[in-house]
Amino acid sequence: MLMPGGPRITFAVMPQAPVRRAWETHPQGIIPRVLTQAEVAVSGMHPLLERRVAHLAGRIAAKFALVHHLRTHGHPLEARDIGITQRMAGPEEGRPVAQLPAGVPSCDLSITHSHGLAVAAATGRGRIGIDLERASPRSSALIEEAFTQVEQDWLSRCELLHDRTSDERWNLGWCIKEALVKCTGHGLRASLQHVTFSGWTDQGAVSVPLPALTDEAGALARCITLHTPRTSSAPLTGLLALGRGYAFAALHDLSEDGAT
Ligand SMILES: CC(C)(COP(=O)(O)OP(=O)(O)OC[C@H]1O[C@@H](n2cnc3c(N)ncnc32)[C@H](O)[C@@H]1OP(=O)(O)O)[C@@H](O)C(=O)NCCC(=O)NCCS
C-alpha cells in the first residue's frame, strides 16, 4: 500500500497454525523453503514451542513481505536469497535487519506476532514499525501506566473510535505506542509514558488486504498522520486497523531515510 505522501509499504500476514504443523510434522515443508538453516536454528533456540512458532511465523511473514516488495521494485529474489538477522546489542537490540544481496537497495522491516498471527512490513525508504494486539481487556492500572492524560483523552474522545469497543480503543493505542518505539528505536527501554503522541490527522479509509484482520465487514483501516512531540520536519504516517478481534498499527518515519 502507499502511505499518504509516502513510498510503498508491503505487508504480509502469516497465520501461526500452519507454521506449527510444519514444525511438528512436515520438516521438509514451508520452513526450509523460505528460511535459511541459520534462521531456523535461531528460532529453534526458543525453549517454548509457542515462542518458537511465533518467531518462525514472523520470519516467514518478513520473507514474504521482502520478496514481494523487492519484486515490485524490479528485484526478483527468492526467499532464501534474503537473510533476516537482528541487532544484537545497543538501544535497538532485537530490531530485525534484512540482509540483501549486493546491488539490491536496502529495506527496513518490522515484525509483530500475537494470538495465532504474525505480520511483517517492508519498505525501501525510511523506517517502519508495526504492532499487532488481540483486542482483549486492559486494566485501568495498565492504562494509567501506559498512557499520558493527553493520550487517554484523545483515545476516549476520538470520533473515529466512537463506535468501537473500549478494548479495541485501548489496544489500538497500545499498538501505536509499540509501533512508535519499534519505528524510531527510541525509548524502547524507557517509561511507556515517554513515548508519546497527542492524536492524529485522519487521512481517510484505505483498502488494505490484511487477511485475518481487515477482511470482515465493519473492519476499520485508516491512513493517519500521527502527531508526536518530535521536532523533525517529516511527518510520521501510518495505518490503523481494527478487525477480527485484533488491533494493528503501522508507523512509517521518513525523517531517517537511508539511515537503516
Ligand atoms: C520490542 C517490543 C516493543 C516488542 O513488542 P511485543 O508486543 O512484545 O512483541 P511483538 O510481537 O509485537 O514484536 C516482537 C518483534 O519486535 C521486533 N523487535 C524486537 N526488538 C526490537 C527493537 N528494538 N526495535 C524494533 N523491533 C524490535 C522483533 O522482530 C520481535 O520479533 P522476534 O523476536 O520474533 O524477532 C517490546 O518487546 C519492548 O521492548 N517493549 C519495551 C516496552 C515498551 O516501551 N512498550 C511500549 C508499550 S505501550
PDBQT file of the ligand as one rigid body, heavy atoms in Angstrom, charges set to zero:
ROOT
HETATM    1  C1  LIG A 301      10.230  -4.519  21.132  1.00  0.00    +0.000 C 
HETATM    2  C2  LIG A 301       8.862  -4.624  21.736  1.00  0.00    +0.000 C 
HETATM    3  C3  LIG A 301       8.181  -3.281  21.534  1.00  0.00    +0.000 C 
HETATM    4  C4  LIG A 301       8.129  -5.786  21.047  1.00  0.00    +0.000 C 
HETATM    5  O1  LIG A 301       6.732  -5.771  21.299  1.00  0.00    +0.000 OA
HETATM    6  P1  LIG A 301       5.878  -7.050  21.727  1.00  0.00    +0.000 P 
HETATM    7  O2  LIG A 301       4.444  -6.593  21.694  1.00  0.00    +0.000 OA
HETATM    8  O3  LIG A 301       6.425  -7.643  22.936  1.00  0.00    +0.000 OA
HETATM    9  O4  LIG A 301       6.072  -8.135  20.615  1.00  0.00    +0.000 OA
HETATM   10  P2  LIG A 301       5.722  -8.099  19.076  1.00  0.00    +0.000 P 
HETATM   11  O5  LIG A 301       5.321  -9.466  18.700  1.00  0.00    +0.000 OA
HETATM   12  O6  LIG A 301       4.804  -7.001  18.692  1.00  0.00    +0.000 OA
HETATM   13  O7  LIG A 301       7.128  -7.764  18.431  1.00  0.00    +0.000 OA
HETATM   14  C5  LIG A 301       8.194  -8.625  18.584  1.00  0.00    +0.000 C 
HETATM   15  C6  LIG A 301       9.159  -8.305  17.490  1.00  0.00    +0.000 C 
HETATM   16  O8  LIG A 301       9.631  -6.976  17.624  1.00  0.00    +0.000 OA
HETATM   17  C7  LIG A 301      10.884  -6.901  16.975  1.00  0.00    +0.000 C 
HETATM   18  N1  LIG A 301      11.779  -6.151  17.839  1.00  0.00    +0.000 N 
HETATM   19  C8  LIG A 301      12.404  -6.567  18.955  1.00  0.00    +0.000 A 
HETATM   20  N2  LIG A 301      13.183  -5.571  19.431  1.00  0.00    +0.000 NA
HETATM   21  C9  LIG A 301      13.026  -4.525  18.592  1.00  0.00    +0.000 A 
HETATM   22  C10 LIG A 301      13.580  -3.208  18.543  1.00  0.00    +0.000 A 
HETATM   23  N3  LIG A 301      14.475  -2.790  19.439  1.00  0.00    +0.000 N 
HETATM   24  N4  LIG A 301      13.198  -2.375  17.551  1.00  0.00    +0.000 NA
HETATM   25  C11 LIG A 301      12.314  -2.789  16.603  1.00  0.00    +0.000 A 
HETATM   26  N5  LIG A 301      11.758  -4.039  16.591  1.00  0.00    +0.000 NA
HETATM   27  C12 LIG A 301      12.120  -4.876  17.582  1.00  0.00    +0.000 A 
HETATM   28  C13 LIG A 301      11.379  -8.323  16.758  1.00  0.00    +0.000 C 
HETATM   29  O9  LIG A 301      11.285  -8.637  15.388  1.00  0.00    +0.000 OA
HETATM   30  C14 LIG A 301      10.390  -9.143  17.558  1.00  0.00    +0.000 C 
HETATM   31  O10 LIG A 301      10.081 -10.394  16.996  1.00  0.00    +0.000 OA
HETATM   32  P3  LIG A 301      11.128 -11.608  17.046  1.00  0.00    +0.000 P 
HETATM   33  O11 LIG A 301      11.709 -11.624  18.421  1.00  0.00    +0.000 OA
HETATM   34  O12 LIG A 301      10.314 -12.807  16.736  1.00  0.00    +0.000 OA
HETATM   35  O13 LIG A 301      12.134 -11.261  16.007  1.00  0.00    +0.000 OA
HETATM   36  C15 LIG A 301       8.866  -4.949  23.218  1.00  0.00    +0.000 C 
HETATM   37  O14 LIG A 301       9.372  -6.209  23.415  1.00  0.00    +0.000 OA
HETATM   38  C16 LIG A 301       9.646  -3.962  24.080  1.00  0.00    +0.000 C 
HETATM   39  O15 LIG A 301      10.831  -3.977  24.231  1.00  0.00    +0.000 OA
HETATM   40  N6  LIG A 301       8.927  -3.110  24.722  1.00  0.00    +0.000 N 
HETATM   41  C17 LIG A 301       9.542  -2.166  25.601  1.00  0.00    +0.000 C 
HETATM   42  C18 LIG A 301       8.451  -1.623  26.438  1.00  0.00    +0.000 C 
HETATM   43  C19 LIG A 301       7.707  -0.510  25.752  1.00  0.00    +0.000 C 
HETATM   44  O16 LIG A 301       8.175   0.609  25.695  1.00  0.00    +0.000 OA
HETATM   45  N7  LIG A 301       6.492  -0.804  25.273  1.00  0.00    +0.000 N 
HETATM   46  C20 LIG A 301       5.587   0.186  24.748  1.00  0.00    +0.000 C 
HETATM   47  C21 LIG A 301       4.201  -0.342  25.065  1.00  0.00    +0.000 C 
HETATM   48  S1  LIG A 301       2.951   0.884  25.140  1.00  0.00    +0.000 SA
ENDROOT
TORSDOF 0
